[in-house]
């Protein structure tokens, strides 16, 4: 019988707050075989002492791993741990709180779309945060997204930013998964090259993991059926967020585009 593993990582500034996320994972209605929190022995950006490790609720497994893959540590160590096993890995962010039906929605979507990676947040390569070019995948149907027009901006302003609708308006194929909404994969979706992340690219796990899936022929399906938008936990530690991090002169968007260009030039995917 296929096992379901929940997988995530965290960083030292969030050690005191990750328990809020973990308690949400423990409240899931789906049958879950393990919830694993992967923490590198040494981080690329941070340092910590053993006594600073987070105190985990009962039912959470701490895995200290030898290598920091950046934010992709939320899934790549689990891929190694469960290699050649009949396992689904549902990975997520550490600073979001997921509703109790979250995991079950992924299981149902995977039953309808075997051989697919499933996500609840994603995007197309042509979107501004990514390549912003005219390339379009030939997979159909393509997921549709909210038009952030003048009316959208007015509603956001009137609500003082509290109105945050899901940007996906219909289920379909996407080019880029966005891990903060959760992503369901299987270990066999990733090969050895998935672990060999070039220096600049380790900061952008969404694009890196999406490119690895595309290179291996695994489609990414955005599921918006019965979706509930994940909420932020009580302390996101925004100063530590990778979206604000600049590495070797590359901010988030620049690193996204460098990663896309890497896959286009080296593997001839995404219109390369």
Helices and strands as residue ranges (DSSP letters): E 3-9, G 12-14, H 18-26, E 34-40, G 50-52, E 61-65, G 70-74, H 76-81, E 87-91, E 96-97, H 102-112, E 117-119, E 122-123, E 144-145, H 150-158, E 168-170, E 172-174, E 176-177, G 179-181, E 183-186, G 187-189, G 192-195, G 199-203, H 205-215, E 220-222, E 231-232, G 238-240, G 242-244, H 252-267
